[in-house]
Amino acid sequence: MTTGPPAAPTVANVTETTQTPTTPLGDERVKRSPEYRAAMELLGGLRADLIHDAFAYRPMPGLAADGPVLRRLPERLRPRAARLPAAVVLTLALVAFLGGVVGAGSSDGPWSLLSGMMCAAPVLATLVRPVGAFWLSMAAVPLLAVLSGVWGEWPWTPGAFVCHLAVLVIVAVRTRPRTAAWMWAVTAFYGLICEYTLGGGHYVTNTAAMLVLSALALLVVSLWHIRRDARQEVTAQRTVTAHERSRRTLLEERTTIARELHDVVAHHMSVVAIQAEAAPYRVENPPEELERAFATIRENAVAALTELRRVLGVVRAEDYEAPDAPQPTLADVDALLANVRDAGLTVDKAVTGAVRELPPGVELSAYRIVQEALSNTLRHAPGASARVELSYVLGGLGLRIVNGRIPDAGLVKPSPGAGHGITGMRERVSMLNGEMTAGPADDGGYEVAVFLPVTAVSEGDA
């Protein structure tokens, strides 16, 4: 009898084989269960709220000066009223002390005094170590029961009852609702254990009274916490909303300004560029100097339009991304001087020191300062000559732009300005922690002197 090849395993067999656990149920399966994770989270909450740094130093703060209580009081009473929480705690400690003395029962003299001090100490501890005060109160409860010998009220003697209830409320006020829930749970666990395991033969138990009163008090404190947090969240949301509204209003105003600038300035600059381009064709056989002058006017008008659109783009939108075109540097000063020479300004340039590459911010600011100073010369001193001096020194860069006095027989009159040019230069120099002086020169002209510091990079920092 011949036998064929063994049958291939079916899908069901393969599935059963792969799903069969290779190890018995153990810790791996328990650790992954939802019950285990929930229990670990509960224990983690207990550890974080009542065990970790339980005796950390946390002094009780006073009332806020702008709070709802102090702001209604006269100014001279506010410093004293700010210590009202501490006064309330001291009052509760005194009540707990009296409860401990009265509840000492048959104990007289030093034992009743010790009982009162044991009741007052946890309440006073809430001023500096709130969570630790809860554990002190829990530890004092059995000691007070043994010390007083009052077995008719089990397991909370009158002093321990007042002390523990006061500690629960104060700590709940100083912490958060979850801590209050854990304190109540620990209190309930202790009270039930004492009542059902150690309370045999005692005819009066007050665990139920403690749990009911503490639950009501902690519920009120928790509701206060929730209401305060909700009010703070609403205030924060209102602040954010007001901030966003102001930002939106500012953006709308900036957009309006940008639109007005574009409508007014861009229109006139476009007209200047078009007329400068068409002007040579309206004159028969225009001189070469005239054509070059009109070409320079057109180029400057087009460049001004480009800069205007770039600046308006920044003003219009907060998320505007500037184009990737390179920013001007000191290497472009020669082109700048050629441009102003074409506009009719006689300008010389002098460079002293070892020319080197400077940080981009210094290069850009130096270029803009030279550009603004020469523009001021063209505007306010037409016909005068100018001189640009660049001094590369060890600690930075020195700039000096000076123009001569205005010729008496000049045909072009100075143009009035708003005075923002010097202000802009000072802002650039101040941003780089530099120094600047601007004022009349000895020969009747005007001088701008600037020093831009450059921090030397050592080999260790490179």
Helices and strands as residue ranges (DSSP letters): H 11-19, H 27-31, H 34-46, I 47-51, G 70-72, G 75-77, H 78-81, H 84-102, H 110-125, H 130-148, H 158-174, H 177-197, H 207-261, I 262-266, H 267-278, G 279-282, H 288-316, G 330-332, H 333-342, E 347-352, H 360-380, E 386-393, E 396-403, H 420-431, E 435-440, E 446-453
